[in-house]
Amino acid sequence: MSSSPETLLELRDVDFGYGDRLVLSNLNLRFKRGQVVAVMGGSGCGKTTVLRLIGGLVRAQRGQIVFDGQDVGQQSRDGLYALRRKMGMLFQFGALFTDMSVFENVAFALREHTDLPEELLRDLVLMKLNAVGLRGARDLMPSEISGGMARRVALARAIALDPELMMYDEPFAGLDPISLGITANLIRALNQALGATSILVTHDVPESFAIADYVYFLANGGVHAEGTPAELRASADPTVRQFIDGAPDGPFKFHYPSKAPLAADFGIGGGQS
């Protein structure tokens, strides 16, 4: 079960599928302490499923997810909750509580998991908001702030308990170029300030490559390529090149494969035009 001291999280020989559709097969990933690691690949390759496995929302059908020396899939309900306290999650589009103010959104985890006096809790919340540049927005409601600001509030909420592991599910989706750049820089800066490990599940190549220490590229249920951003930029692999260059033609196909062509697919039979 033990990992090297420099490794915070490891996925070992993991298989996972939905019904009879295998999404991940013999997947091996390793995340070192203090690193920002991007997990990339085409839609449907299992990137978000990796985050769900790490958080214990689903369980691997084979293999282990070892976080801080403990197998996530073997934890009891209480054990899993204890591990999750060491994890922070930034959901796609933020997922703020719409009926809570900015301040109360960030305070939520602290109220749920600690018994801090109100004065200390207030100071901690304001510190987290200050770290993302939104201390002055503490009394606003989510409906009163922009999408980029909402993403930063969600980030402040995710780091409220100073997690060892931060997970980001498409953190750049839907952001304008300025907000995108701010968010990317915040992810890198907060990772260093917290001494954490960060996992970016993302399609955004330029911003991710600018802040990541290492990149895993998933395809066909496993790791198709891996390395530093510079190594992947220099790759001549057709699948990697199509993704990085955004080329319409290549190994990634537009049409979802069907088991067999049907006559109706070609307008044959049915009696109607």
Secondary structure, DSSP 8 states (H G I E B T S, - for coil): ----TTEEEEEEEEEEEETTEEEEEEEEEEEETT-EEEEEESTTSSHHHHHHHHTTSS--SEEEEEETTEEGGG--HHHHHHHHTTEEEE-TT----TTS-HHHHHHHHHHHH----HHHHHHHHHHHHHHTT-GGGTT--GGGS-HHHHHHHHHHHHTTT--SEEEEESTTTT--HHHHHHHHHHHHHHHHHHT-EEEEE-S-HHHHHHH-SEEEEEETTEEEEEE-HHHHHT---HHHHHHHHT-SSSSS-SS---SS--GGGGT-SSS--
